[in-house]
Amino acid sequence: MSDAETEGRGRRGRGGRGAGGGGRAARQASRSGGAKAFKPYISRGIGYFEPFNEEHLATIEYNADTVLQEIGIEFRDDPETLEIWKEAGADVQGERVRFERGMLRQIIQKTAPSVITQHARNPARTVKIGEGNSVLVPAYGSPFIRNLDEGRRYATIEDFRNFVKLAYMSPGLHHSGGTVCEPVDLPVNKRHLDMNLTHMTLSDKPFMGSVTAPERAQDTVDMCKILFGDEFVDQNCVVINLINANSPMIFDDTMLGALKVYARNNQACVISPFILSGAMSPVTVAGTLTQIFAEAQAGMALTQLVRPGAPVVFGTFASSISMQSGAPTFGTPEPSLVLYGAGQLARRLGVPFRSGGGLNASKTPDAQAAYEAANTLQTAALGGVNFMLHTAGWCEGGLAMSYEKFVMDADQAAMMGRLLEGPDMSENGQAMDALREVGPGNHFLGCAHTQANFENAFYRSPLADNNSFEQWESEGSKTMEERANEYYKKLLNQYEAPAIDEGVKEALEEYVAKKKESMPDANY
C-alpha cells in the first residue's frame, strides 16, 4: 500500500484547514527566518562528522558483545520478558540475561526498519526519521518552568499547553514532543490523558506518547485509534515514545511494560540508555560507547521479538559529570565524541539514531546556556542525529523549561535545518548570470539575481539584533532574553488551533473524562 493510499484511510482526525501545506503555521514559517517553504523534516544534504575509524568501531562492537555475553543485562520484575528471551535462545539466569555474540545484531538487522514514517494527523506534517532525515523535537520532562516575569516555579497544564502551541508555531521544530513539561498540578495517574489530548488537539504535528506505566501507554494507543482509526494505527506509526535503560545494564518493569505495549501496536520505541559518564558508565569515551551499544541492542532486539518489523530507534543520552561535585555537565567535548560514535554505530547497524538537543546546566538563558546549547546542537547536527530530542527549552540540566530559551532554541533549530540542507548547486545557486552581469569592481546589490533571491538568500533570525548601537539603544537596549520574552508572548497571542473534526475531538474528550472518572486521583 502506498503512502498516498494509507494517508487516505482511517484519517478521522486530519485537519481540514491547511492539510495541503501546513496552514497558518506554514505561513508563519514562510515569514520567519527566510524559510523558502514549509518543510516537515530535514533532508540532509551534507555529510556526517565521523571521527571513529573502522578499527575503533569494530573494537567497540566486539566489546559490547563481550558485555552482552559475559556480564549480561538485567530485566527486572518482568517474567514475560524473561520468557521471551528464553524462547529466543538467550541464557536466562534469574533476571540476568546473556546473549551469544552477534545474536542481538542479527535480530535487529533481520526486521527493524531503517527509516520510520511517523504520521501526523495533518499529512503535510508527517515526518521521516532515519537515514538522511532529521526531526527536531522540544525538550522533555522538566518539572519546573522559567520565564523572565515569574522566575522559576512548578509547571502546570497551562504551561504544557503553551509549549505545545509554541512548538506548533515554530518552523524549526518538526514535532510536538512528549512531556514538554511535567504538569504537576494534575494527579500523576491522570496527567498523561490531558497531555495526550493537548498534543492531539492543539497541534497537528506528530507527538510522543506516555511511558510512565503500561496502562498509560495503552491509553495513548487507544486515543491514537480515535484520532487516526484502528486499522491505520495497526499498520502505521502514529506515535513515538522514549524507553530509557536504567543504566548500567538494567531495564525495569515500567519501561519494559511500555515498550511491549507500543511494539505490539506497531508504534515506535526510542531505546535510550541514560548515561552520566563516571557515575552510570565508565569515565572514558570508548567504555561509555561499549555500554551504550550493549544496552541499546538489548532493548531494540526485544521490540523485534515482541513484533517483528516494529519501528525502533537507537537512542542515547550521554553527558559527563563534575568529578568534584558529581553534578551533570553539558556542552563538553567527551559527550560530543560519544554522540559521534553512537551515530556511527547506529548507521552501521542500519537503524535511526536519537540523541542531542540544546543541553546546558545554566539556570537562566544566559551566555553559559547559549554556548553549551550551541555546542550540543551543533554536535547533534554534524553527528547525524535523526530524532533530536531536547532541541528547545532545556535549562538547569533538564529540571526547568524556559519560555525564552524555547524560542531562542527554536530559532537555532531553524538555522540548523538550513545548514543541514547543504548548498544549492542548481543553476540558480551557481549564480553565473550574476557574475556575468556585475563583473569586476561593481556590487551585487542591484543585479537581477540578487533582486530575485534576496528574500530567501540568508537565514533571518526573528530574535537577533543586528542594528546599530544607536538604534538598539533607542529601542530600549533590550537583551536577547528580553526580546525572547516579548517574542514568545507574541507567538502565543497569534496562535490559532489547527482544524480538527469536531466528532473526533468530542470522542477524545469523552475518552479522557471516562478514564478520569474510573479511578481515584493518585500521585504515583
PyMOL commands that set and color helices and strands:
alter all, ss='L'
color gray80, all
select helices_A, chain A and resi 3-7+23-31+54-71+79-88+103-111+123-125+157-169+191-202+214-228+230-235+253-264+285-306+333-349+367-382+396-398+403-421+427-430+432-438+448-453+469-474+480-494+502-517
alter helices_A, ss='H'
color red, helices_A
select strands_A, chain A and resi 42-43+73-75+91-93+96-98+116-118+127-129+133-136+144-147+151-154+240-245+250-251+268-277+312-315+317-321+328-329+353-355+387-388+394-395+400-402
alter strands_A, ss='S'
color yellow, strands_A
deselect
rebuild
show_as cartoon
